[in-house]
Amino acid sequence: MPEIEMTIDAASGQIQSVQIQGMRGPHHGIIPQHLGDLLGKPAEETNTPEYYQTVTRRVTRRGGR
Amino acid sequence: MSKYYTYTDRVYASRECLLAALNDLGYETVEEGDALPLYGYRGDRRAEMAQLVVRRQYVGAASNDLGFARTEKGYVPIISAYDVRTLRGGQFLRDLGLAYGEAVAWELARRVRGSVHRTVQGSVVKLVVRY
C-alpha cells in the first residue's frame, strides 16, 4: 500500500522529512504536486531505490504471428 | 513595548492548513486582508503589516496581534518577542508547527482518499498517510 511518511521534530515543531513509499518508478503521480502545494519546495530531494525500479508490463498475444 | 520579529525559517505554504492549525490551537477568529496593520497590546499601531492577523483580544490580555505575512514561499509569522516568550508557555511556534503538520497530513489524506496514522517515537512525531 503506498504511503506518505512525514516526520516532525517534536521539540521545534519543524518538519524534518517527507517520504513517499510503496511506489516503484518515477510514477508518484500527483503526490509531489500536493506536497508542493502544502509544504512548499523541499530544501533537499533524494530519490529512494524504489524510484529507479522499472515497472514492466508483459503483454501476451494469442493466435498471432 | 515589545518588538516584532519575522520568523522567515517558519514558512506555512498552505493558507488553508495554516488556518486549520491556528483553529486547532484555539485561534478561530483570523482577519484576512492585503495589508493589515498590526497593533500592540496598548492599541498602538506598528509598522509591520500582514495578510492574516489574529487580533490581540483573541490572543491574551497583554498580548500583541499575531501576524502572518504572505511571501513567495508561503506565510511567515510576525510575532512580538513578548508573545514568543509567553504564548503556550513559550512554545507557540513549536505547537503551531506540529498543528500545521497534522493539518497537512489530513489535507493530503483528503486529497488521496487515504487515512492518517500518528505515532510518537522519542522526539519525533511521525504522520503516515496511507492510500
N, CA and C atoms of all chains as a GROMACS GRO file, in nm:
protein
  588
    1MET      N    1   0.085  -0.120   0.000
    1MET     CA    2   0.000   0.000   0.000
    1MET      C    3   0.089   0.125   0.000
    2PRO      N    4   0.071   0.215  -0.095
    2PRO     CA    5   0.154   0.337  -0.096
    2PRO      C    6   0.127   0.422   0.028
    3GLU      N    7   0.230   0.490   0.072
    3GLU     CA    8   0.210   0.580   0.186
    3GLU      C    9   0.306   0.698   0.181
    4ILE      N   10   0.265   0.803   0.247
    4ILE     CA   11   0.347   0.923   0.258
    4ILE      C   12   0.380   0.937   0.406
    5GLU      N   13   0.509   0.938   0.436
    5GLU     CA   14   0.550   0.946   0.576
    5GLU      C   15   0.615   1.082   0.601
    6MET      N   16   0.562   1.150   0.701
    6MET     CA   17   0.614   1.282   0.735
    6MET      C   18   0.665   1.278   0.879
    7THR      N   19   0.786   1.326   0.902
    7THR     CA   20   0.836   1.331   1.039
    7THR      C   21   0.854   1.477   1.081
    8ILE      N   22   0.815   1.503   1.206
    8ILE     CA   23   0.824   1.639   1.261
    8ILE      C   24   0.902   1.633   1.392
    9ASP      N   25   0.994   1.725   1.409
    9ASP     CA   26   1.069   1.733   1.534
    9ASP      C   27   0.976   1.787   1.642
   10ALA      N   28   0.951   1.704   1.743
   10ALA     CA   29   0.855   1.742   1.849
   10ALA      C   30   0.905   1.861   1.931
   11ALA      N   31   1.035   1.881   1.936
   11ALA     CA   32   1.091   1.990   2.016
   11ALA      C   33   1.077   2.126   1.948
   12SER      N   34   1.087   2.126   1.816
   12SER     CA   35   1.082   2.254   1.744
   12SER      C   36   0.952   2.273   1.664
   13GLY      N   37   0.885   2.160   1.633
   13GLY     CA   38   0.764   2.167   1.552
   13GLY      C   39   0.795   2.180   1.404
   14GLN      N   40   0.920   2.161   1.366
   14GLN     CA   41   0.957   2.176   1.225
   14GLN      C   42   0.960   2.040   1.154
   15ILE      N   43   0.913   2.039   1.031
   15ILE     CA   44   0.909   1.916   0.954
   15ILE      C   45   1.051   1.877   0.915
   16GLN      N   46   1.084   1.752   0.945
   16GLN     CA   47   1.220   1.704   0.916
   16GLN      C   48   1.229   1.638   0.779
   17SER      N   49   1.132   1.553   0.750
   17SER     CA   50   1.139   1.480   0.623
   17SER      C   51   1.001   1.438   0.577
   18VAL      N   52   0.990   1.416   0.448
   18VAL     CA   53   0.869   1.361   0.389
   18VAL      C   54   0.914   1.255   0.290
   19GLN      N   55   0.856   1.138   0.301
   19GLN     CA   56   0.898   1.029   0.213
   19GLN      C   57   0.776   0.962   0.151
   20ILE      N   58   0.784   0.941   0.022
   20ILE     CA   59   0.678   0.867  -0.048
   20ILE      C   60   0.727   0.723  -0.060
   21GLN      N   61   0.650   0.630  -0.010
   21GLN     CA   62   0.694   0.490  -0.011
   21GLN      C   63   0.591   0.402  -0.080
   22GLY      N   64   0.640   0.286  -0.127
   22GLY     CA   65   0.549   0.185  -0.181
   22GLY      C   66   0.509   0.204  -0.325
   23MET      N   67   0.581   0.292  -0.397
   23MET     CA   68   0.552   0.310  -0.539
   23MET      C   69   0.682   0.294  -0.615
   24ARG      N   70   0.681   0.212  -0.718
   24ARG     CA   71   0.802   0.191  -0.797
   24ARG      C   72   0.806   0.287  -0.915
   25GLY      N   73   0.929   0.328  -0.945
   25GLY     CA   74   0.948   0.413  -1.061
   25GLY      C   75   0.905   0.556  -1.034
   26PRO      N   76   0.938   0.646  -1.126
   26PRO     CA   77   0.904   0.788  -1.107
   26PRO      C   78   0.759   0.815  -1.141
   27HIS      N   79   0.670   0.736  -1.082
   27HIS     CA   80   0.528   0.748  -1.116
   27HIS      C   81   0.443   0.778  -0.993
   28HIS      N   82   0.489   0.873  -0.916
   28HIS     CA   83   0.416   0.907  -0.793
   28HIS      C   84   0.292   0.988  -0.824
   29GLY      N   85   0.272   1.015  -0.952
   29GLY     CA   86   0.150   1.086  -0.992
   29GLY      C   87   0.146   1.225  -0.936
   30ILE      N   88   0.034   1.254  -0.873
   30ILE     CA   89   0.006   1.391  -0.831
   30ILE      C   90   0.063   1.421  -0.691
   31ILE      N   91   0.116   1.321  -0.624
   31ILE     CA   92   0.160   1.340  -0.484
   31ILE      C   93   0.264   1.451  -0.467
   32PRO      N   94   0.371   1.454  -0.548
   32PRO     CA   95   0.468   1.564  -0.530
   32PRO      C   96   0.405   1.702  -0.548
   33GLN      N   97   0.306   1.709  -0.636
   33GLN     CA   98   0.238   1.838  -0.657
   33GLN      C   99   0.160   1.877  -0.531
   34HIS      N  100   0.091   1.780  -0.472
   34HIS     CA  101   0.018   1.808  -0.346
   34HIS      C  102   0.116   1.852  -0.237
   35LEU      N  103   0.228   1.782  -0.228
   35LEU     CA  104   0.327   1.815  -0.125
   35LEU      C  105   0.382   1.956  -0.147
   36GLY      N  106   0.403   1.991  -0.274
   36GLY     CA  107   0.450   2.126  -0.306
   36GLY      C  108   0.349   2.232  -0.264
   37ASP      N  109   0.220   2.203  -0.289
   37ASP     CA  110   0.113   2.297  -0.250
   37ASP      C  111   0.112   2.320  -0.100
   38LEU      N  112   0.129   2.212  -0.026
   38LEU     CA  113   0.107   2.216   0.119
   38LEU      C  114   0.233   2.247   0.200
   39LEU      N  115   0.348   2.208   0.146
   39LEU     CA  116   0.472   2.224   0.222
   39LEU      C  117   0.575   2.312   0.154
   40GLY      N  118   0.550   2.347   0.030
   40GLY     CA  119   0.646   2.427  -0.043
   40GLY      C  120   0.755   2.341  -0.104
   41LYS      N  121   0.852   2.408  -0.163
   41LYS     CA  122   0.960   2.338  -0.231
   41LYS      C  123   1.054   2.278  -0.126
   42PRO      N  124   1.091   2.150  -0.142
   42PRO     CA  125   1.180   2.091  -0.040
   42PRO      C  126   1.321   2.150  -0.046
   43ALA      N  127   1.385   2.156   0.071
   43ALA     CA  128   1.521   2.206   0.077
   43ALA      C  129   1.616   2.108   0.010
   44GLU      N  130   1.581   1.980   0.016
   44GLU     CA  131   1.664   1.876  -0.042
   44GLU      C  132   1.573   1.763  -0.086
   45GLU      N  133   1.605   1.703  -0.200
   45GLU     CA  134   1.521   1.595  -0.251
   45GLU      C  135   1.610   1.479  -0.292
   46THR      N  136   1.579   1.360  -0.246
   46THR     CA  137   1.658   1.241  -0.278
   46THR      C  138   1.566   1.131  -0.325
   47ASN      N  139   1.604   1.065  -0.432
   47ASN     CA  140   1.524   0.953  -0.481
   47ASN      C  141   1.566   0.825  -0.410
   48THR      N  142   1.470   0.746  -0.365
   48THR     CA  143   1.499   0.619  -0.300
   48THR      C  144   1.523   0.513  -0.408
   49PRO      N  145   1.578   0.396  -0.371
   49PRO     CA  146   1.598   0.289  -0.470
   49PRO      C  147   1.470   0.254  -0.546
   50GLU      N  148   1.354   0.265  -0.478
   50GLU     CA  149   1.227   0.234  -0.544
   50GLU      C  150   1.204   0.320  -0.668
   51TYR      N  151   1.256   0.442  -0.660
   51TYR     CA  152   1.235   0.535  -0.770
   51TYR      C  153   1.296   0.483  -0.899
   52TYR      N  154   1.410   0.410  -0.885
   52TYR     CA  155   1.483   0.364  -1.003
   52TYR      C  156   1.437   0.226  -1.052
   53GLN      N  157   1.342   0.166  -0.981
   53GLN     CA  158   1.291   0.036  -1.025
   53GLN      C  159   1.193   0.058  -1.139
   54THR      N  160   1.213  -0.019  -1.244
   54THR     CA  161   1.123  -0.002  -1.359
   54THR      C  162   1.003  -0.094  -1.343
   55VAL      N  163   0.893  -0.048  -1.392
   55VAL     CA  164   0.771  -0.127  -1.389
   55VAL      C  165   0.750  -0.180  -1.530
   56THR      N  166   0.755  -0.310  -1.546
   56THR     CA  167   0.738  -0.369  -1.680
   56THR      C  168   0.602  -0.437  -1.688
   57ARG      N  169   0.548  -0.432  -1.803
   57ARG     CA  170   0.418  -0.495  -1.826
   57ARG      C  171   0.433  -0.593  -1.941
   58ARG      N  172   0.399  -0.716  -1.917
   58ARG     CA  173   0.412  -0.817  -2.023
   58ARG      C  174   0.277  -0.835  -2.092
   59VAL      N  175   0.280  -0.827  -2.221
   59VAL     CA  176   0.157  -0.847  -2.299
   59VAL      C  177   0.174  -0.973  -2.381
   60THR      N  178   0.083  -1.066  -2.366
   60THR     CA  179   0.090  -1.191  -2.440
   60THR      C  180  -0.020  -1.193  -2.545
   61ARG      N  181   0.022  -1.219  -2.665
   61ARG     CA  182  -0.077  -1.229  -2.773
   61ARG      C  183  -0.102  -1.374  -2.807
   62ARG      N  184  -0.221  -1.403  -2.834
   62ARG     CA  185  -0.252  -1.541  -2.874
   62ARG      C  186  -0.307  -1.542  -3.017
   63GLY      N  187  -0.265  -1.641  -3.087
   63GLY     CA  188  -0.320  -1.659  -3.222
   63GLY      C  189  -0.257  -1.570  -3.327
   64GLY      N  190  -0.162  -1.491  -3.290
   64GLY     CA  191  -0.098  -1.404  -3.388
   64GLY      C  192   0.033  -1.463  -3.435
   65ARG      N  193   0.104  -1.390  -3.518
   65ARG     CA  194   0.233  -1.439  -3.565
   65ARG      C  195   0.342  -1.413  -3.464
   66MET      N  196   0.710   4.826   2.536
   66MET     CA  197   0.665   4.788   2.402
   66MET      C  198   0.753   4.674   2.350
   67SER      N  199   0.688   4.569   2.308
   67SER     CA  200   0.763   4.452   2.263
   67SER      C  201   0.787   4.458   2.112
   68LYS      N  202   0.907   4.425   2.072
   68LYS     CA  203   0.943   4.433   1.931
   68LYS      C  204   0.889   4.313   1.854
   69TYR      N  205   0.849   4.339   1.730
   69TYR     CA  206   0.803   4.230   1.643
   69TYR      C  207   0.922   4.168   1.569
   70TYR      N  208   0.915   4.037   1.552
   70TYR     CA  209   1.016   3.966   1.473
   70TYR      C  210   0.946   3.883   1.366
   71THR      N  211   1.009   3.874   1.250
   71THR     CA  212   0.957   3.789   1.142
   71THR      C  213   1.039   3.661   1.139
   72TYR      N  214   0.972   3.549   1.149
   72TYR     CA  215   1.040   3.420   1.155
   72TYR      C  216   1.041   3.357   1.015
   73THR      N  217   1.141   3.395   0.937
   73THR     CA  218   1.145   3.351   0.797
   73THR      C  219   1.180   3.203   0.781
   74ASP      N  220   1.226   3.140   0.889
   74ASP     CA  221   1.256   2.996   0.881
   74ASP      C  222   1.130   2.912   0.906
   75ARG      N  223   1.019   2.980   0.938
   75ARG     CA  224   0.892   2.908   0.960
   75ARG      C  225   0.797   2.950   0.850
   76VAL      N  226   0.789   2.867   0.749
   76VAL     CA  227   0.704   2.902   0.634
   76VAL      C  228   0.588   2.804   0.627
   77TYR      N  229   0.468   2.858   0.616
   77TYR     CA  230   0.348   2.775   0.604
   77TYR      C  231   0.295   2.796   0.463
   78ALA      N  232   0.317   2.696   0.378
   78ALA     CA  233   0.286   2.713   0.235
   78ALA      C  234   0.137   2.722   0.207
   79SER      N  235   0.058   2.653   0.285
   79SER     CA  236  -0.086   2.647   0.257
   79SER      C  237  -0.166   2.736   0.353
   80ARG      N  238  -0.239   2.827   0.296
   80ARG     CA  239  -0.327   2.915   0.376
   80ARG      C  240  -0.429   2.832   0.453
   81GLU      N  241  -0.491   2.734   0.383
   81GLU     CA  242  -0.596   2.654   0.445
   81GLU      C  243  -0.542   2.575   0.565
   82CYS      N  244  -0.423   2.516   0.546
   82CYS     CA  245  -0.364   2.437   0.655
   82CYS      C  246  -0.320   2.527   0.770
   83LEU      N  247  -0.273   2.648   0.738
   83LEU     CA  248  -0.235   2.741   0.844
   83LEU      C  249  -0.358   2.782   0.925
   84LEU      N  250  -0.467   2.810   0.856
   84LEU     CA  251  -0.591   2.847   0.927
   84LEU      C  252  -0.640   2.730   1.012
   85ALA      N  253  -0.629   2.608   0.957
   85ALA     CA  254  -0.671   2.489   1.034
   85ALA      C  255  -0.583   2.472   1.157
   86ALA      N  256  -0.452   2.497   1.142
   86ALA     CA  257  -0.360   2.483   1.255
   86ALA      C  258  -0.390   2.588   1.362
   87LEU      N  259  -0.415   2.712   1.320
   87LEU     CA  260  -0.450   2.818   1.416
   87LEU      C  261  -0.579   2.783   1.488
   88ASN      N  262  -0.674   2.732   1.413
   88ASN     CA  263  -0.802   2.692   1.471
   88ASN      C  264  -0.781   2.581   1.575
   89ASP      N  265  -0.693   2.489   1.541
   89ASP     CA  266  -0.661   2.378   1.632
   89ASP      C  267  -0.602   2.428   1.764
   90LEU      N  268  -0.528   2.539   1.756
   90LEU     CA  269  -0.469   2.596   1.878
   90LEU      C  270  -0.567   2.690   1.951
   91GLY      N  271  -0.687   2.704   1.895
   91GLY     CA  272  -0.789   2.785   1.961
   91GLY      C  273  -0.805   2.924   1.904
   92TYR      N  274  -0.733   2.955   1.797
   92TYR     CA  275  -0.746   3.088   1.736
   92TYR      C  276  -0.841   3.076   1.617
   93GLU      N  277  -0.968   3.090   1.647
   93GLU     CA  278  -1.071   3.067   1.544
   93GLU      C  279  -1.099   3.192   1.462
   94THR      N  280  -1.074   3.307   1.521
   94THR     CA  281  -1.103   3.432   1.450
   94THR      C  282  -0.975   3.489   1.392
   95VAL      N  283  -0.967   3.487   1.260
   95VAL     CA  284  -0.848   3.536   1.190
   95VAL      C  285  -0.892   3.638   1.086
   96GLU      N  286  -0.833   3.755   1.093
   96GLU     CA  287  -0.866   3.861   0.998
   96GLU      C  288  -0.777   3.844   0.874
   97GLU      N  289  -0.836   3.869   0.758
   97GLU     CA  290  -0.760   3.850   0.635
   97GLU      C  291  -0.772   3.972   0.546
   98GLY      N  292  -0.660   4.015   0.490
   98GLY     CA  293  -0.662   4.131   0.401
   98GLY      C  294  -0.528   4.147   0.332
   99ASP      N  295  -0.519   4.245   0.243
   99ASP     CA  296  -0.396   4.261   0.165
   99ASP      C  297  -0.280   4.315   0.248
  100ALA      N  298  -0.307   4.415   0.331
  100ALA     CA  299  -0.200   4.476   0.411
  100ALA      C  300  -0.262   4.524   0.542
  101LEU      N  301  -0.276   4.431   0.633
  101LEU     CA  302  -0.339   4.464   0.762
  101LEU      C  303  -0.231   4.510   0.860
  102PRO      N  304  -0.251   4.625   0.922
  102PRO     CA  305  -0.152   4.670   1.021
  102PRO      C  306  -0.163   4.587   1.149
  103LEU      N  307  -0.050   4.572   1.216
  103LEU     CA  308  -0.050   4.502   1.344
  103LEU      C  309  -0.054   4.605   1.457
  104TYR      N  310  -0.123   4.568   1.565
  104TYR     CA  311  -0.135   4.658   1.680
  104TYR      C  312  -0.076   4.591   1.804
  105GLY      N  313  -0.012   4.675   1.885
  105GLY     CA  314   0.044   4.627   2.011
  105GLY      C  315  -0.062   4.619   2.119
  106TYR      N  316  -0.025   4.573   2.235
  106TYR     CA  317  -0.122   4.549   2.343
  106TYR      C  318  -0.190   4.675   2.393
  107ARG      N  319  -0.127   4.791   2.370
  107ARG     CA  320  -0.190   4.917   2.411
  107ARG      C  321  -0.275   4.978   2.301
  108GLY      N  322  -0.286   4.906   2.192
  108GLY     CA  323  -0.362   4.957   2.078
  108GLY      C  324  -0.278   5.044   1.988
  109ASP      N  325  -0.150   5.044   2.008
  109ASP     CA  326  -0.059   5.126   1.927
  109ASP      C  327  -0.031   5.055   1.794
  110ARG      N  328  -0.048   5.130   1.686
  110ARG     CA  329  -0.026   5.073   1.553
  110ARG      C  330   0.124   5.059   1.526
  111ARG      N  331   0.162   4.944   1.478
  111ARG     CA  332   0.303   4.918   1.448
  111ARG      C  333   0.329   4.927   1.298
  112ALA      N  334   0.455   4.927   1.264
  112ALA     CA  335   0.492   4.941   1.123
  112ALA      C  336   0.468   4.812   1.044
  113GLU      N  337   0.465   4.699   1.114
  113GLU     CA  338   0.455   4.569   1.046
  113GLU      C  339   0.315   4.547   0.988
  114MET      N  340   0.313   4.484   0.872
  114MET     CA  341   0.187   4.452   0.804
  114MET      C  342   0.180   4.301   0.780
  115ALA      N  343   0.059   4.250   0.770
  115ALA     CA  344   0.043   4.107   0.744
  115ALA      C  345  -0.084   4.083   0.665
  116GLN      N  346  -0.096   3.964   0.610
  116GLN     CA  347  -0.216   3.926   0.533
  116GLN      C  348  -0.315   3.845   0.617
  117LEU      N  349  -0.264   3.778   0.718
  117LEU     CA  350  -0.351   3.707   0.813
  117LEU      C  351  -0.315   3.757   0.953
  118VAL      N  352  -0.417   3.795   1.030
  118VAL     CA  353  -0.390   3.851   1.162
  118VAL      C  354  -0.486   3.793   1.266
  119VAL      N  355  -0.429   3.748   1.377
  119VAL     CA  356  -0.511   3.714   1.494
  119VAL      C  357  -0.500   3.835   1.586
  120ARG      N  358  -0.611   3.903   1.604
  120ARG     CA  359  -0.608   4.026   1.685
  120ARG      C  360  -0.584   3.994   1.832
  121ARG      N  361  -0.522   4.088   1.899
  121ARG     CA  362  -0.473   4.065   2.035
  121ARG      C  363  -0.582   4.027   2.134
  122GLN      N  364  -0.707   4.075   2.109
  122GLN     CA  365  -0.815   4.039   2.202
  122GLN      C  366  -0.846   3.890   2.201
  123TYR      N  367  -0.804   3.820   2.093
  123TYR     CA  368  -0.826   3.676   2.084
  123TYR      C  369  -0.701   3.598   2.127
  124VAL      N  370  -0.597   3.672   2.164
  124VAL     CA  371  -0.470   3.605   2.199
  124VAL      C  372  -0.451   3.603   2.350
  125GLY      N  373  -0.453   3.720   2.411
  125GLY     CA  374  -0.434   3.727   2.556
  125GLY      C  375  -0.433   3.871   2.602
  126ALA      N  376  -0.454   3.891   2.732
  126ALA     CA  377  -0.471   4.026   2.786
  126ALA      C  378  -0.354   4.118   2.756
  127ALA      N  379  -0.232   4.068   2.770
  127ALA     CA  380  -0.115   4.154   2.749
  127ALA      C  381  -0.048   4.128   2.614
  128SER      N  382  -0.119   4.055   2.530
  128SER     CA  383  -0.058   4.016   2.403
  128SER      C  384  -0.072   4.123   2.295
  129ASN      N  385   0.008   4.105   2.193
  129ASN     CA  386   0.003   4.189   2.073
  129ASN      C  387  -0.061   4.106   1.962
  130ASP      N  388  -0.097   4.171   1.851
  130ASP     CA  389  -0.152   4.096   1.738
  130ASP      C  390  -0.050   3.993   1.688
  131LEU      N  391  -0.101   3.881   1.637
  131LEU     CA  392  -0.015   3.783   1.572
  131LEU      C  393  -0.037   3.798   1.422
  132GLY      N  394   0.070   3.814   1.348
  132GLY     CA  395   0.056   3.833   1.203
  132GLY      C  396   0.122   3.722   1.124
  133PHE      N  397   0.072   3.703   1.002
  133PHE     CA  398   0.133   3.609   0.908
  133PHE      C  399   0.139   3.679   0.773
  134ALA      N  400   0.260   3.703   0.728
  134ALA     CA  401   0.280   3.776   0.604
  134ALA      C  402   0.297   3.679   0.487
  135ARG      N  403   0.226   3.709   0.379
  135ARG     CA  404   0.236   3.622   0.262
  135ARG      C  405   0.365   3.652   0.185
  136THR      N  406   0.441   3.549   0.153
  136THR     CA  407   0.563   3.563   0.074
  136THR      C  408   0.553   3.468  -0.046
  137GLU      N  409   0.655   3.468  -0.128
  137GLU     CA  410   0.655   3.378  -0.245
  137GLU      C  411   0.645   3.231  -0.203
  138LYS      N  412   0.704   3.200  -0.089
  138LYS     CA  413   0.710   3.060  -0.044
  138LYS      C  414   0.592   3.020   0.043
  139GLY      N  415   0.522   3.117   0.095
  139GLY     CA  416   0.410   3.088   0.186
  139GLY      C  417   0.400   3.196   0.292
  140TYR      N  418   0.330   3.164   0.399
  140TYR     CA  419   0.310   3.262   0.507
  140TYR      C  420   0.419   3.248   0.613
  141VAL      N  421   0.472   3.362   0.657
  141VAL     CA  422   0.571   3.361   0.764
  141VAL      C  423   0.515   3.438   0.884
  142PRO      N  424   0.540   3.388   1.005
  142PRO     CA  425   0.485   3.454   1.123
  142PRO      C  426   0.560   3.582   1.160
  143ILE      N  427   0.480   3.682   1.203
  143ILE     CA  428   0.537   3.806   1.258
  143ILE      C  429   0.481   3.815   1.400
  144ILE      N  430   0.565   3.791   1.495
  144ILE     CA  431   0.518   3.777   1.634
  144ILE      C  432   0.609   3.858   1.725
  145SER      N  433   0.549   3.919   1.824
  145SER     CA  434   0.628   4.002   1.916
  145SER      C  435   0.714   3.913   2.005
  146ALA      N  436   0.823   3.969   2.051
  146ALA     CA  437   0.915   3.896   2.139
  146ALA      C  438   0.839   3.851   2.265
  147TYR      N  439   0.750   3.938   2.314
  147TYR     CA  440   0.673   3.903   2.434
  147TYR      C  441   0.589   3.779   2.411
  148ASP      N  442   0.520   3.774   2.299
  148ASP     CA  443   0.430   3.660   2.272
  148ASP      C  444   0.507   3.532   2.245
  149VAL      N  445   0.619   3.543   2.178
  149VAL     CA  446   0.700   3.422   2.154
  149VAL      C  447   0.746   3.365   2.289
  150ARG      N  448   0.774   3.456   2.381
  150ARG     CA  449   0.824   3.415   2.513
  150ARG      C  450   0.714   3.359   2.603
  151THR      N  451   0.591   3.405   2.584
  151THR     CA  452   0.487   3.371   2.680
  151THR      C  453   0.373   3.281   2.628
  152LEU      N  454   0.341   3.292   2.499
  152LEU     CA  455   0.226   3.215   2.448
  152LEU      C  456   0.252   3.066   2.457
  153ARG      N  457   0.153   2.995   2.509
  153ARG     CA  458   0.164   2.848   2.522
  153ARG      C  459   0.296   2.809   2.590
  154GLY      N  460   0.326   2.883   2.695
  154GLY     CA  461   0.447   2.854   2.772
  154GLY      C  462   0.575   2.874   2.692
  155GLY      N  463   0.569   2.964   2.595
  155GLY     CA  464   0.687   2.990   2.513
  155GLY      C  465   0.703   2.892   2.398
  156GLN      N  466   0.602   2.809   2.376
  156GLN     CA  467   0.612   2.704   2.272
  156GLN      C  468   0.512   2.727   2.159
  157PHE      N  469   0.472   2.851   2.138
  157PHE     CA  470   0.372   2.878   2.035
  157PHE      C  471   0.416   2.830   1.897
  158LEU      N  472   0.538   2.864   1.857
  158LEU     CA  473   0.584   2.827   1.723
  158LEU      C  474   0.600   2.676   1.709
  159ARG      N  475   0.642   2.610   1.815
  159ARG     CA  476   0.651   2.464   1.812
  159ARG      C  477   0.512   2.403   1.794
  160ASP      N  478   0.418   2.450   1.876
  160ASP     CA  479   0.282   2.395   1.871
  160ASP      C  480   0.216   2.425   1.736
  161LEU      N  481   0.242   2.543   1.683
  161LEU     CA  482   0.184   2.577   1.552
  161LEU      C  483   0.243   2.487   1.444
  162GLY      N  484   0.373   2.459   1.452
  162GLY     CA  485   0.437   2.371   1.355
  162GLY      C  486   0.380   2.230   1.360
  163LEU      N  487   0.358   2.180   1.481
  163LEU     CA  488   0.301   2.046   1.496
  163LEU      C  489   0.157   2.043   1.442
  164ALA      N  490   0.081   2.146   1.476
  164ALA     CA  491  -0.058   2.153   1.429
  164ALA      C  492  -0.063   2.168   1.278
  165TYR      N  493   0.032   2.242   1.222
  165TYR     CA  494   0.037   2.259   1.076
  165TYR      C  495   0.068   2.126   1.009
  166GLY      N  496   0.164   2.053   1.064
  166GLY     CA  497   0.199   1.922   1.009
  166GLY      C  498   0.079   1.828   1.008
  167GLU      N  499   0.002   1.831   1.116
  167GLU     CA  500  -0.117   1.746   1.123
  167GLU      C  501  -0.221   1.791   1.020
  168ALA      N  502  -0.235   1.921   1.007
  168ALA     CA  503  -0.332   1.973   0.909
  168ALA      C  504  -0.291   1.932   0.767
  169VAL      N  505  -0.161   1.934   0.740
  169VAL     CA  506  -0.112   1.890   0.608
  169VAL      C  507  -0.143   1.743   0.586
  170ALA      N  508  -0.117   1.662   0.688
  170ALA     CA  509  -0.143   1.518   0.675
  170ALA      C  510  -0.291   1.491   0.647
  171TRP      N  511  -0.378   1.559   0.718
  171TRP     CA  512  -0.522   1.539   0.697
  171TRP      C  513  -0.567   1.589   0.560
  172GLU      N  514  -0.508   1.698   0.516
  172GLU     CA  515  -0.542   1.751   0.383
  172GLU      C  516  -0.493   1.656   0.274
  173LEU      N  517  -0.372   1.602   0.291
  173LEU     CA  518  -0.321   1.502   0.195
  173LEU      C  519  -0.414   1.380   0.192
  174ALA      N  520  -0.451   1.334   0.310
  174ALA     CA  521  -0.540   1.217   0.320
  174ALA      C  522  -0.672   1.245   0.250
  175ARG      N  523  -0.721   1.366   0.265
  175ARG     CA  524  -0.848   1.401   0.200
  175ARG      C  525  -0.831   1.397   0.048
  176ARG      N  526  -0.718   1.450   0.000
  176ARG     CA  527  -0.696   1.458  -0.145
  176ARG      C  528  -0.676   1.320  -0.209
  177VAL      N  529  -0.611   1.229  -0.137
  177VAL     CA  530  -0.584   1.096  -0.195
  177VAL      C  531  -0.682   0.991  -0.143
  178ARG      N  532  -0.778   1.036  -0.065
  178ARG     CA  533  -0.878   0.945  -0.004
  178ARG      C  534  -0.807   0.839   0.080
  179GLY      N  535  -0.719   0.886   0.164
  179GLY     CA  536  -0.643   0.796   0.249
  179GLY      C  537  -0.675   0.817   0.396
  180SER      N  538  -0.590   0.760   0.480
  180SER     CA  539  -0.610   0.772   0.625
  180SER      C  540  -0.479   0.819   0.689
  181VAL      N  541  -0.490   0.878   0.808
  181VAL     CA  542  -0.373   0.931   0.878
  181VAL      C  543  -0.345   0.846   1.001
  182HIS      N  544  -0.219   0.810   1.018
  182HIS     CA  545  -0.176   0.734   1.136
  182HIS      C  546  -0.065   0.813   1.205
  183ARG      N  547  -0.085   0.842   1.333
  183ARG     CA  548   0.011   0.926   1.405
  183ARG      C  549   0.080   0.845   1.513
  184THR      N  550   0.211   0.853   1.519
  184THR     CA  551   0.286   0.790   1.628
  184THR      C  552   0.393   0.888   1.675
  185VAL      N  553   0.437   0.868   1.798
  185VAL     CA  554   0.547   0.949   1.852
  185VAL      C  555   0.661   0.853   1.886
  186GLN      N  556   0.776   0.877   1.828
  186GLN     CA  557   0.893   0.794   1.855
  186GLN      C  558   1.004   0.883   1.910
  187GLY      N  559   1.015   0.884   2.041
  187GLY     CA  560   1.114   0.971   2.105
  187GLY      C  561   1.078   1.116   2.082
  188SER      N  562   1.166   1.188   2.017
  188SER     CA  563   1.139   1.332   1.994
  188SER      C  564   1.087   1.357   1.853
  189VAL      N  565   1.038   1.250   1.791
  189VAL     CA  566   0.989   1.265   1.653
  189VAL      C  567   0.841   1.226   1.644
  190VAL      N  568   0.762   1.314   1.584
  190VAL     CA  569   0.622   1.282   1.556
  190VAL      C  570   0.616   1.232   1.414
  191LYS      N  571   0.561   1.112   1.397
  191LYS     CA  572   0.554   1.054   1.264
  191LYS      C  573   0.408   1.049   1.218
  192LEU      N  574   0.382   1.107   1.103
  192LEU     CA  575   0.246   1.108   1.046
  192LEU      C  576   0.253   1.032   0.915
  193VAL      N  577   0.174   0.927   0.906
  193VAL     CA  578   0.174   0.845   0.785
  193VAL      C  579   0.036   0.852   0.720
  194VAL      N  580   0.037   0.887   0.593
  194VAL     CA  581  -0.088   0.888   0.514
  194VAL      C  582  -0.085   0.764   0.426
  195ARG      N  583  -0.179   0.676   0.444
  195ARG     CA  584  -0.189   0.556   0.360
  195ARG      C  585  -0.306   0.571   0.264
  196TYR      N  586  -0.282   0.524   0.143
  196TYR     CA  587  -0.388   0.536   0.042
  196TYR      C  588  -0.383   0.424  -0.058
   0.00000   0.00000   0.00000
